[in-house]
Amino acid sequence: MRVSKGLFVTWRDAPSDADTRGIQALSRAGFVRKVGAGLYAHLPLMTRVLARLEALIRAELDGISQEVDFPLLHPQALWEQSGRWNAYTRAEGIMFTVTDRAGRTHALGPTHEEVATSVVGELARSYRDLPVSVYQIGRKFRDELRPRAGLLRTREFVMKDAYSFHSSPEDLAAHFEVMAAAYGRVLTRLGVPWRAVEADSGSIGGTGSREFVILADVGEDEVLSTPDGQYAANAERAVGRAPDAGASPFTHIERRSTPGTATAEAACHALGCGPGHLVKNVLLVATFARPDGNHHVPVLVSVRGDDSVNAVKVWNAVQERAQRYGGGTLLSVNTAGPDTWADMDTVPLGYVAPDLADHVIAHRADLHPAFLRLCDHEAAALRDFATGANETGWHVTGANWGVQFPLPEVVDVRQARTGDTSLHDPGQILQSARAIEVGHVFQLGTRYTEALGFTVTGPDGTPQPVYMGCYGLGVTRLVQAMAEVMGDDRGLVWPDAIAPYHVVLTVVDMTDLSQAQAAERLYADLRAAGLDILLDDRTERPGVKFTDADLWGLPWRVTIGRALERGEVEIRERRTGEVTTVGVEDAVAWLRERIG
């Protein structure tokens, strides 16, 4: 390809709203152009990168999964069968919906579990038809509330999503590992700093999931891991033991006046204790969608004073107990507002005890009359602790579970953090790093197959359940993640595996006939050797061409300039900056040897 004949527009400055180094470089180098909030056009260079990345992914999935192409429009009925329509349109609110001329509602697919289950369920009828594994690479749509960071959080993006169906949990678990290994090979071939970490399954569901992340300071996710490499998890899922708070300074039960101490820090200062000796109690309200309207459940969560509540863990704990309260789709778990209480004066905010009486809850048909009470393991292990006294300006010290306060249901709801000790080895301390999630694999079990009525005939002729897995890899997200971690101050740096072109052939002076002719010959010879070549045949100044070559990030730059008088060209490796001078006649062989 010749630069003079293509759409290769570079920019001195990045758009003002390009908020990370990666999207700044992709924008300046002319790979993408923003069309609207969370919407980007993929220009020729980006399209070539995506095509090569998709080819790499397909090569790793060859023999593991079959490629298909599912529709982007999904009937509402499929999502209602799985129970996710309300979750995606109301709770998370991330699904675009459209209505056709007949008044039928459809979704623009954010993911394809329902469609995959429906299609394969009509084709696989016997256990002999399993396992089945299919994948597609295509567009997804999610109505992000706050699109940001370029391609890392957009409303429309390219994703590789796969779905597998099995006759046993053991077969599902085996395929789960096969797909995870394929993801690992993809990321290793790209040369990025990646990790596989335990993760929360979120609205996808299932019994277990694993994220694939690229370590990057710009990442939205936090990963907690141990130095020995034996444990790594997304902070939403991570577990650890809080540092030992030491012996309690309180020796007997006492009710103490503590005016103006509505925060844990202020209370500990007034009481003369560390935050690890305090139980703080957080008031929340869970909202469920049901056919007869929304219903609300007050939640009281007790944690150690130096801990914070993990919203994802609380959400999961509430969801697991949904049937106690009439079921429905969990829409939100938020801080309890004034409308939750019978009388705000009866709720001593900042001084709540674990046994706050249920009668403070407002008497409404849509509001459950009793708290769901949860207590974290670390708080449950405290002895002689301090906590609120259910009266403004007062605390209790020297309290114990089972004596002064009934012990609530004990669940893991604390936010693990740097400095925690690991569960597998007390000598291993959790460390924190920022990361970009690029892939997620799930063992879904029978959640979707059961909901959509997908069974197969077993060896004995009776229906048997089908076990499902799903496996997502963000293609456009992965490209920007690479731009974040592999670029430098001059621009992008692509590995050979997915670079849009292997070589940029830069002619210093296109008005010099000998340089122009040598460039044409070398261009033809390199293409004949099977290399992808970008010929910069513009009449721009050399400095402009060199700057653009660095910005594009192609692995090699061949410069035809004054050295041609000696029958030589300069070859520069973009990644290292190392320059080698070789004879014009040797350039093709030299490059062919180094480009995989």
Backbone hydrogen bonds, N-H to C=O, Kabsch-Sander energy under -0.5 kcal/mol:
donor,donor_aa,acceptor,acceptor_aa,energy
3,V,535,L,-2.8
5,K,2,R,-1.4
6,G,2,R,-0.5
6,G,3,V,-1.1
8,F,6,G,-1.4
9,V,7,L,-0.6
10,T,8,F,-0.6
11,W,28,R,-2.2
18,A,15,P,-1.8
19,D,17,D,-1.0
24,Q,20,T,-2.0
25,A,21,R,-2.3
26,L,22,G,-2.5
27,S,23,I,-2.1
28,R,24,Q,-2.8
29,A,25,A,-2.5
30,G,27,S,-1.3
31,F,26,L,-2.6
32,V,26,L,-1.2
33,R,41,A,-1.8
35,V,39,L,-2.8
36,G,39,L,-1.5
39,L,36,G,-2.5
41,A,33,R,-3.3
43,L,31,F,-2.5
43,L,41,A,-0.7
47,T,43,L,-2.6
48,R,44,P,-1.9
49,V,45,L,-1.9
50,L,46,M,-2.8
51,A,47,T,-2.2
52,R,48,R,-2.2
53,L,49,V,-2.5
54,E,50,L,-2.8
55,A,51,A,-1.9
56,L,52,R,-2.0
57,I,53,L,-2.4
58,R,54,E,-2.7
59,A,55,A,-2.1
60,E,56,L,-1.7
61,L,57,I,-1.6
62,D,58,R,-0.9
64,I,61,L,-2.5
65,S,61,L,-2.1
66,Q,133,S,-2.6
68,V,135,Y,-3.1
74,H,107,A,-2.6
76,Q,105,T,-1.8
78,L,75,P,-0.9
79,W,75,P,-1.0
80,E,76,Q,-2.0
81,Q,77,A,-2.1
82,S,78,L,-1.5
83,G,79,W,-0.8
84,R,79,W,-1.9
85,W,79,W,-1.2
88,Y,84,R,-2.5
89,T,85,W,-2.3
90,R,86,N,-2.7
91,A,86,N,-2.0
92,E,87,A,-3.3
93,G,87,A,-0.5
94,I,88,Y,-1.0
95,M,88,Y,-1.7
96,F,94,I,-0.5
98,V,106,H,-2.6
100,D,104,R,-2.7
103,G,100,D,-2.1
106,H,98,V,-3.2
107,A,74,H,-2.6
108,L,96,F,-2.5
109,G,72,L,-3.2
109,G,107,A,-0.7
116,A,112,H,-2.6
117,T,113,E,-2.4
118,S,114,E,-2.4
119,V,115,V,-2.7
120,V,116,A,-2.5
121,G,117,T,-2.1
122,E,118,S,-0.9
122,E,119,V,-0.9
123,L,119,V,-0.6
123,L,120,V,-1.1
124,A,120,V,-2.9
125,R,123,L,-0.7
127,Y,457,T,-2.3
129,D,126,S,-1.9
130,L,127,Y,-1.2
132,V,165,F,-1.9
134,V,163,Y,-2.7
135,Y,66,Q,-2.7
136,Q,161,D,-2.1
138,G,159,M,-2.4
140,K,157,F,-2.5
141,F,109,G,-1.7
142,R,155,R,-1.9
143,D,94,I,-3.5
144,E,142,R,-2.1
148,R,153,R,-1.1
152,L,149,A,-2.0
153,R,148,R,-1.0
153,R,150,G,-0.7
155,R,38,G,-2.5
156,E,38,G,-1.1
157,F,140,K,-2.0
159,M,138,G,-2.8
160,K,473,L,-3.2
161,D,136,Q,-2.0
161,D,159,M,-0.6
162,A,471,Y,-2.3
163,Y,134,V,-3.0
164,S,469,G,-2.5
165,F,132,V,-2.7
166,H,467,Y,-2.8
172,L,168,S,-1.9
173,A,169,P,-2.6
174,A,170,E,-2.0
175,H,171,D,-2.2
176,F,172,L,-2.6
177,E,173,A,-1.5
178,V,174,A,-1.6
179,M,175,H,-2.8
180,A,176,F,-2.2
181,A,177,E,-2.3
182,A,178,V,-1.8
183,Y,179,M,-2.1
184,G,180,A,-2.2
185,R,181,A,-2.1
186,V,182,A,-2.2
187,L,183,Y,-2.3
188,T,184,G,-2.2
189,R,185,R,-2.5
190,L,186,V,-1.4
191,G,187,L,-0.8
191,G,188,T,-0.8
192,V,187,L,-1.4
194,W,192,V,-1.1
195,R,213,V,-2.2
197,V,195,R,-0.5
197,V,211,E,-2.7
198,E,232,A,-2.5
199,A,209,S,-1.4
204,I,201,S,-1.2
205,G,201,S,-0.9
205,G,202,G,-0.6
207,T,443,Q,-2.2
208,G,443,Q,-0.9
210,R,441,V,-2.3
211,E,197,V,-3.0
212,F,439,G,-2.8
213,V,195,R,-2.8
213,V,211,E,-0.5
214,I,436,I,-2.5
215,L,193,P,-2.5
215,L,213,V,-0.5
216,A,434,R,-1.3
219,G,216,A,-1.8
221,D,435,A,-1.9
223,V,433,A,-3.2
224,L,233,A,-2.8
225,S,431,Q,-2.2
226,T,231,Y,-2.0
229,G,226,T,-1.9
233,A,224,L,-2.4
234,N,198,E,-3.1
235,A,222,E,-3.1
237,R,234,N,-1.9
238,A,234,N,-2.3
241,R,421,T,-3.0
242,A,240,G,-0.5
254,E,397,T,-2.1
256,R,254,E,-0.5
256,R,395,H,-3.0
258,T,393,G,-3.4
261,T,258,T,-0.8
267,A,263,T,-2.5
268,C,264,A,-2.5
269,H,265,E,-2.0
270,A,266,A,-2.2
271,L,267,A,-2.3
272,G,268,C,-1.5
273,C,268,C,-1.9
277,H,274,G,-2.1
278,L,275,P,-1.4
279,V,386,A,-3.0
280,K,278,L,-0.6
280,K,303,V,-2.6
282,V,301,V,-3.2
284,L,282,V,-0.6
284,L,299,V,-3.1
285,V,334,N,-2.8
286,A,297,V,-3.0
287,T,332,S,-2.7
288,F,295,H,-3.4
289,A,329,T,-2.9
290,R,288,F,-0.5
290,R,293,G,-1.1
293,G,290,R,-2.2
295,H,288,F,-2.8
296,H,366,D,-3.1
297,V,286,A,-2.8
299,V,284,L,-2.9
300,L,372,L,-2.4
301,V,282,V,-2.7
301,V,299,V,-0.5
302,S,374,L,-2.6
303,V,280,K,-2.4
305,G,275,P,-1.0
305,G,278,L,-2.5
306,D,275,P,-0.5
307,D,304,R,-2.0
310,N,413,V,-3.1
311,A,309,V,-0.8
314,V,310,N,-2.3
315,W,311,A,-2.5
316,N,312,V,-2.5
317,A,313,K,-2.3
318,V,314,V,-2.7
319,Q,315,W,-2.7
320,E,316,N,-2.4
321,R,317,A,-0.7
321,R,318,V,-1.0
322,A,319,Q,-1.5
324,R,321,R,-1.3
325,Y,321,R,-0.5
325,Y,322,A,-1.6
326,G,323,Q,-1.3
327,G,322,A,-2.4
329,T,289,A,-2.0
330,L,328,G,-0.5
331,L,287,T,-3.4
331,L,329,T,-0.6
332,S,287,T,-1.2
334,N,285,V,-2.2
336,A,283,L,-1.5
340,T,337,G,-2.0
341,W,338,P,-1.3
342,A,360,V,-3.1
343,D,360,V,-0.5
346,T,343,D,-2.3
347,V,344,M,-1.6
349,L,347,V,-2.1
351,Y,348,P,-2.8
356,L,353,A,-1.6
360,V,357,A,-1.4
361,I,358,D,-2.1
362,A,340,T,-2.6
364,R,362,A,-1.2
367,L,364,R,-1.4
368,H,296,H,-3.1
372,L,298,P,-2.5
373,R,371,F,-0.8
374,L,300,L,-2.6
374,L,372,L,-0.5
375,C,409,E,-3.0
376,D,302,S,-2.6
380,A,376,D,-2.5
381,A,377,H,-1.3
382,L,379,A,-1.3
385,F,399,A,-2.1
386,A,277,H,-2.7
387,T,396,V,-2.3
388,G,352,V,-1.0
389,A,394,W,-1.6
390,N,351,Y,-2.4
391,E,351,Y,-0.6
394,W,391,E,-1.8
395,H,256,R,-2.5
396,V,387,T,-3.1
397,T,254,E,-2.8
399,A,385,F,-2.8
402,G,405,F,-3.2
403,V,400,N,-1.3
404,Q,400,N,-1.6
405,F,400,N,-1.6
409,E,373,R,-1.4
411,V,375,C,-2.1
411,V,409,E,-0.6
413,V,411,V,-0.9
415,Q,308,S,-2.3
416,A,238,A,-0.6
416,A,414,R,-0.8
419,G,430,L,-1.9
420,D,417,R,-2.1
421,T,241,R,-2.3
422,S,425,D,-0.7
422,S,428,Q,-2.7
428,Q,425,D,-2.6
429,I,427,G,-0.5
430,L,420,D,-3.0
431,Q,225,S,-3.1
433,A,223,V,-1.8
435,A,221,D,-2.3
436,I,214,I,-2.7
437,E,435,A,-0.5
438,V,212,F,-2.9
439,G,212,F,-1.8
440,H,472,G,-2.5
441,V,210,R,-2.6
442,F,470,C,-3.1
443,Q,208,G,-2.7
444,L,442,F,-0.7
444,L,468,M,-1.7
445,G,468,M,-1.3
447,R,444,L,-1.4
450,E,446,T,-2.4
451,A,447,R,-1.0
452,L,448,Y,-2.3
453,G,450,E,-1.0
454,F,449,T,-3.2
455,T,453,G,-0.9
456,V,464,Q,-2.1
457,T,125,R,-2.6
458,G,462,T,-3.2
461,G,458,G,-2.1
464,Q,456,V,-2.8
466,V,454,F,-0.6
467,Y,166,H,-2.9
468,M,445,G,-2.8
469,G,164,S,-2.2
470,C,442,F,-1.5
471,Y,162,A,-2.3
472,G,440,H,-3.2
473,L,160,K,-2.6
474,G,438,V,-2.9
475,V,158,V,-1.3
475,V,473,L,-0.7
476,T,158,V,-1.4
478,L,474,G,-1.7
479,V,475,V,-1.8
480,Q,476,T,-2.0
481,A,477,R,-2.4
482,M,478,L,-2.1
483,A,479,V,-1.9
484,E,480,Q,-2.2
485,V,481,A,-1.8
486,M,482,M,-2.6
487,G,483,A,-0.8
488,D,491,G,-2.6
491,G,488,D,-1.1
492,L,551,L,-1.7
494,W,553,G,-2.5
498,I,495,P,-1.1
499,A,495,P,-1.3
502,H,532,D,-1.5
503,V,532,D,-1.8
504,V,556,W,-2.4
505,L,503,V,-0.6
505,L,534,L,-3.0
506,T,504,V,-0.8
506,T,558,V,-2.9
507,V,505,L,-0.6
507,V,536,D,-1.4
508,V,506,T,-0.6
508,V,560,I,-2.5
512,D,509,D,-1.6
513,L,511,T,-0.8
516,A,512,D,-2.5
517,Q,513,L,-2.7
518,A,514,S,-2.3
519,A,515,Q,-2.3
520,E,516,A,-2.0
521,R,517,Q,-2.2
522,L,518,A,-2.7
523,Y,519,A,-2.7
524,A,520,E,-2.2
525,D,521,R,-2.4
526,L,522,L,-2.7
527,R,523,Y,-1.9
528,A,524,A,-2.2
529,A,525,D,-1.2
530,G,527,R,-1.7
531,L,526,L,-2.1
533,I,531,L,-0.6
534,L,503,V,-2.6
535,L,1,M,-3.0
535,L,533,I,-0.6
536,D,505,L,-2.7
536,D,534,L,-0.7
537,D,535,L,-1.5
544,V,541,R,-0.6
545,K,541,R,-1.7
546,F,542,P,-2.8
547,T,543,G,-2.3
548,D,544,V,-2.4
549,A,545,K,-2.4
550,D,546,F,-2.1
551,L,547,T,-2.2
552,W,548,D,-2.8
553,G,549,A,-1.4
554,L,549,A,-0.7
556,W,502,H,-1.4
557,R,572,R,-2.4
558,V,504,V,-2.3
559,T,557,R,-0.6
559,T,570,E,-3.1
560,I,506,T,-2.8
560,I,558,V,-0.5
561,G,559,T,-0.7
564,L,561,G,-1.8
565,E,562,R,-2.0
566,R,563,A,-1.7
567,G,564,L,-1.9
568,E,563,A,-2.1
569,V,582,V,-2.7
570,E,559,T,-1.9
571,I,580,T,-3.3
572,R,557,R,-3.0
572,R,570,E,-0.5
573,E,578,E,-2.4
574,R,555,P,-2.8
574,R,572,R,-0.5
577,G,573,E,-2.4
580,T,571,I,-2.9
582,V,569,V,-2.3
582,V,580,T,-0.5
584,V,567,G,-2.5
586,D,583,G,-1.1
587,A,583,G,-0.9
587,A,584,V,-0.8
590,W,586,D,-2.4
591,L,587,A,-2.5
592,R,588,V,-2.8
593,E,589,A,-1.9
594,R,590,W,-0.7
594,R,591,L,-0.8
595,I,591,L,-1.7
596,G,594,R,-0.6
